[in-house]
């Protein structure tokens, strides 16, 4: 049975990570993550720098784009950053016309966040480049490696956030539609 990642499970016990892997293999995996993340973010970083933005701006633009109408509180919960950090980034994005706040129709005290047309275009360009990199890597590594990659990433995410990324049920869907 797979480790649930819940408190008390194997992944939360001190030293549990070394039970089935030696330190050299784990350090190699860490280096792969560092280099992959460097290359995954390099082109986006260069594009963002032209606007005076960084990775925090990218995350906010991406997640507001994926969750139009999110509140600041929802964004804080999703990104797990401090209010001060979000405030600095969000203020700049709003001041420069990339994000707008609109009042909630049901509750006027609640402010909802939306990308402007310029921010949508930027998010699209950033995401297209990163999707192309992932698509090339998935094609090179093959479907089983892609599934393994997704499984490892899900296993690395804290337990509360894992529910957002349940494994796709494509095989069940195909089976149901072929009956």
N, C-alpha and C positions, 0 to 999 in steps of 0.2 A: 504494500500500500504506500502511496506517495506521501511525503511529509506535507502536512497541512500548512506549515508556517505559523501556526498559532502558538501563543506562549505555552511553553512546556513541551513542544514538539522538538524533534531532533535539531532543526535549524536554529532553535533558540537556546540550545545547551552550549555552554562554553566548550570550545574545542570540537564541536560536532562537525564542523566543516572539514576537519582533517581526518575524519573517520574513514572515508573512502578515497581520498585524494592526498597525494603528498604535496608538500609545500612548493616544490619546483613546478609542478603542474598547475597549481593554483596561481602562483606568481606569473606563469606564462599566460594564463587566462586573463589576469589583471592587465598585463601588458597589451594583449590583443584588444581588450576593452578600451584602454587608453588610446591606442593608435586608431581603432575604428571610430571612436568618438571624435578624435581630432579630424579625421577625414570626413566624417559625417557632417561636422559643423563648419568646416573650413570655408566652403563657398558661401554658406549662409552668413557667416561672420563678416566676410568681405562685403556682401550686399548690405548688411545691416550697418556696417561702419560708414557707408556713404550717407546714411541718415543720422549718424551720431548715436546709433542704437547698439545694443549688445544682446547677449543671449537671454537675459531676463526680459527684454522687450520682445524678443522672438517668442518666448514661451507665452507671454501675455497675449500677444497678437494671435498666436496659434489657438490657444484655448478659448479666447473670446470668439474667434472665428468658428470653432467647433461647438461652442455653447452660446449662441447669440441670445442676449437677454439675461445672461448670468449676472448675479449681484456681486459686489465686491466681496461679501462674506463667502459666497459660493466659490469664487475664484481663490480666495485665501485658503479655503479648505482643500480645494483641488491641488493647488500648487505647493501647499505646505511651506509657505514663506511668511515672514513677519509682515504685519500691517505697514510698518515703516518702509520695508523694501518694496512692497507692492505700490504704496502711495507715491514713492519717488518715480517709479517707472510709469505708472498709470497717469500721473500728472503730466509727465513729458509727452506721452502718447496723446493725451487729450489736448494739451496746449498746441501740439503740432498737427492736429487734425486727423489723427489716425483712429481714435476711439471717441465715441459720443456716449453720454449718459442720457437716458430717457426715464421719465417717471413711470412707475408701474401703474397700470390702469386700475387695478384692484386696491392697491395700497400706495398712495402718493408719497409716503415716507421712504419707500423702497426705490432705489435707483438701479436701472438695468443698463448693462454695457453692450455696445454694438460696435462693430468695425465700420469705418467709413469706406467709401469706394476705393480710395487710395490704399487703405490698409488691406482690403480684400485682395487687391491686385498684388501687393507686396507679399501677403501670406501665400497666395497662389504660386508666385514665382519661387519663393523659398521652399515650399512644399514640393513643387514639381521637381526641383533639383534633388531634394533628398529622396523622393520616391524613385527617381531614376537610378540613384546610387543603390538603394535597396533592391530594386528590381534586377539590376545587373548582378548584384551579389547573390540573390536568390536563384537566378538562372544559372550562375556558375556553380553554386553549391548543390543545387537540386532540391526537389520537394521535401525529401526526408530531413535534410539539413535545415530547411526553412522551418519546418514543424518543430524540430529540436531547438532552434534558435528562439522561436516564440515561447516554447515551454520553459526554457532557461530564463528568459526575461520575465515571464510571469512569476516564476519561482523566486526571483530576486525582489519583486515588488512586495511591499508590506502587505500583510494579510487583508487589511481593510480595503485596500485599493485593488486587490486581485479580482474582486467580483466584477469590476469594470471590464476586465479582459478575459472573460471565460473563453475557453477554446471554441473555435467555430465548430458547428455541428453539421458541416457540409455533407458528410457521408449519410447521416440520418435523413437530411433533406432530399438527397438524391434517391435514397431508398423509398421514401414516401411518395415522391413524384413518379417513380417508375412502376408503381403498382397498378 
